Each structure stands twice: as C-alpha cells, then as structure tokens.
Amino acid sequence: MAVRRTFTFLGALVLVTACATLAPMTPVERLEFYRANAGEPAGSFHSPARLWGWRALGDSALTVWTSKNQGFLLELANQCPEMAVASSIGLTTRNEQVAAGLDSVVIQRRGGAASVSACRIDTIRPINTRVVKESRRDMHDADLVNRDPAVPDQPR
C-alpha cells in the first residue's frame, strides 16, 4: 500500500514539475498568436453594455470579448502605456457600435488617485474563437482574459 502511495505521489510530482517548466507566453508571443487567429479587419462591431472579458497584449493591442464565444483583436493607433496597470477598461461607442478609427479604449487605473485615459482604436479584427479555445489546452496560461464575473457566459 505504501509503495502505491509513493508511486502516486511521484507521478503527481512529475506532472506538476512538467507543467511548471513551461514558460508562459510573452505579450509579443500572445499578440502574434491572436494576429494569426484573427480575421480580416472589420470596420466596427456591436458592443454590449458590459464586456465579457479582455486581455492586454502589450501596450498597443488587446483582446475584448463581448461573449464567451465572440472576441476581437483591437490594435491601437499609438502606444498606450497605461494598459499594463489598467484595473478595468471600457469602450466608447456610437449607437452601440465600436468603430475603428473613431472609438477608443478607455483605461481605468486604481491607485492613489483613480485615473482614466483613452487610446484610439486603429484596427478591429474578429478572433477565430474555435481555434483559440482549442489552443488554450496547449498554452501554459489558459486564462486568456480578465473575466468580468458579473457578465453571464452566454448572451441572454
């Protein structure tokens, strides 16, 4: 019985060690991954009142998820250094549409004094969510978005 426990423990230890040796993707690698799995540029997309989730990809791009199964790669017109310290984001809209070249990512940052900055969206590309979901199993950090728990998994 003790031998079985020892082998079970050693097997679990090997598994944990193998997972720990995988290096997480850098922001540059993650951006290239999304670029490779995004469609052609779109002029705009419908944005719900609250985003399902988002993920910064360095200081000039991010993904936004309008639902569990719909995401967009947004590349910004300029670098937006506040992205790295954002506690939350929002999007400007016109009639519930986010438009490339017109709208912005609004970055909210907590700290001593709450601050807000806006960065204009240059391009919008829909993400091939099927491929991204399949790839999550192979990625070290499977949680790809900063998820808002107040937004349901599926649109109502």
N, C-alpha and C positions, 0 to 999 in steps of 0.2 A: 504494500500500500504506500509506503514511504517513497519507494522508487517511482511509482506512478506520479505522485505529487511533485517529486523533483523534476521529472521529465516535463510535466505540465508547466511548472514554473519556468524551466529553462526555455521551453518553446515560446511562452509568452514574453520572456525577456528578449529572445532573439527577434521576435516580431516588433516589439517596441523599439529596440535598437535600430532595426532596419528602417522603420518609419522616421525615427529621429535623424537619420543620416541624410535624408532627402532635403536638399536645400529649397527653401521657399522661393517662389518666383520673385524676381526684382520688378519694380514698377515698369521698367523698359520692356522686360520679357512679357509681362502681363499685357501691356499696350500692344505689342506685336501679336500676341495671341488673339486679342479681340479684333485687331485690324484684319487678321487672316480669317476671322469668322464673322465678319460683318458684310452686309450687302452694299449695294451702290448707294451713294449719297441721296438722301431724301430731303426735300425742302422743309418739311415740318412733320410733326406727329401730335396726336391727341394726348394731352396730359391730364390725368385725374387731379383732383384737388390735393391728394397726398401721394407721393411716390411710394412704391412698394419697397424700394431699396436703391442703393447707389454704392459706387466704389471709385475712389480717386485712383488714377493711373498716372502718377507723377503730378506735375504742376501745369500741364496743358491739355489734359484729357480726363474723362471719367465715363463710367457706365451709369446709366439710370435705368431702373426697372419700373415700368408702370404697372406690372402684374408679375406673378410668378413665371409666366410664360412669354413675356414681352419686354425686351430690353433694347437700349440704343447706346451706341458709342457716340459720345459728344466730344469733338475736338474743338478747343478754344482758339480764338483769334490771337491771343497773347498768353504768355505765361501768367499763371495765377498762383503765386506762392502761398497764399492763404489756404489753398486746398489741403495742404498737409496737416493743418491744425484745425480744420473745419469740424465742428461738432454736429452740424446739420447743414443741409442745402435746400434750396428751393429753386424753382424755375419761373422766370417771367413768362407770361402767356398773352396771347391775343385771341379772344374767343375760344379759350381752352386749347389753343394750338401753340406749340413751341416751334418757332421758325428760325432756321439757320440764318445768320447774318443780322437778325433783328433782336432776338431774345438773348437772355443772359442766365448764367448760373449764379444764384445769389448764395453766398457763403456766409454762414453764421458761425462765429467763433466765441467760445466761452473763455473766460479768463478773468483777470482783474476787472476789466470793463468789457462788457459784451460788445462785439464789433461786427459789422456787416460790410461785405464788399461784393461787387458784381463783376463777372467776367463774361464777355460776349461769346456766344456760340458761333463757331465758324462753319463746322460741318456736323451733320447728323447722319448716322448710318445704322440701320436696323441690325440687331445681332441675331445670328442663327442660333437660337436658344437650344435647339435639339443637339447640335454639335457641342455647344458649351456645356450642357448638362452631362453629356456622355464623357466629356473630357474632365469634368470635376473629379471623377473617380480616380483619375491618373495624376491629379495635381496634389501637391503637398498640403496646401491650404484650401480646403474645399469650400470654405465660406467665402464666396466671392463678392458679397455685397454687405453693406451696412444696412441691415434689415430693420424696417420700422414695424415693431410688433403690433401697433395699432391698426395696421392695414391688413385685411384678410388675404390669404394665399390666392384666392381666386376672385375675380371681379364679380360683383353681385348683379 
